[in-house]
Amino acid sequence: MTIHAMPDSLPSNSLPTLSLDQWLHHLETLHPVGIDMGLERVSQVARRMGLLLRPIAPALLPWQVQMAKAQPLP
């Protein structure tokens, strides 16, 4: 598989051809620092964005939980 890179210094009609490994290496060098996507980090971002100001799902009353446990699955 070959991929055409588009560096800013070259006109679009003279693009170099890169192998998949070369292209992936190039992409990895663009942002060499790993991005933390763990639950703790995601919850921090959600809090900063105001996404946790209201419940995502409705709260269940205890009797609703018991009813759900008692009913067999279809």
N, C-alpha and C positions, 0 to 999 in steps of 0.2 A: 504494500500500500504506500503510495507517495502522496505527500501533502505539499501544497504550495504555500510558502510563507509570504507575508506581505510586509516586509520591513519598510519603514518610512523613506529610507534613502534610495530605494529602487523604484523605477517606473513599473506599473502593474504588468506590462508586457514582458518583463524580464525577471520573473519571480524565480528564486532558487527552488529546487525540488528537494524535499527532505524525506527521509524514511520516517516511519511511525516512531521508532525509538528516538530519532533526532528531534522530532516535533515534540514528543512528550518531555524530553530533557529540556528543550527550550521553554515549554510551559512551566516546568518546575522551577526554572531559574527566574521567571518573572516575579514570583512571590515565594521565596525560599522558606519563609517562616510558616509553620503549620498553623492552622486556624482551629481553635478550640471549639468544638461543636457538642461538648458534653451537656448533660441535662442542667448542670449548675450554671454554665455559661449561657445557655439558651434561655433559662429562666431569668437571669440578670437582664438580658437584652429585652425580653418580653416585658419585664417590669419597667424598664426605662422607656419603652414605647407605649406604656399605658395599657397593655393588652390584658393585664391581670386585675383591672379595676372592678370587673364584674365576673361572676362565675361563667365558666365556659359551658358547663352542662348544668341542668337543673338539679338541685339537691333532692335526694330520695328520702322520704320519711321511713323510719324503721319498719313500719308495717308493710310498706311497698317492697322493701328488700326481702322480708320474710315471704311475701306472696310470690315474688320472682323465684326464690329458692324452692318453693313448694310445687311450682308448676313444672311438669315434664317438658322437655324440649320436643318440638314436632319431629 
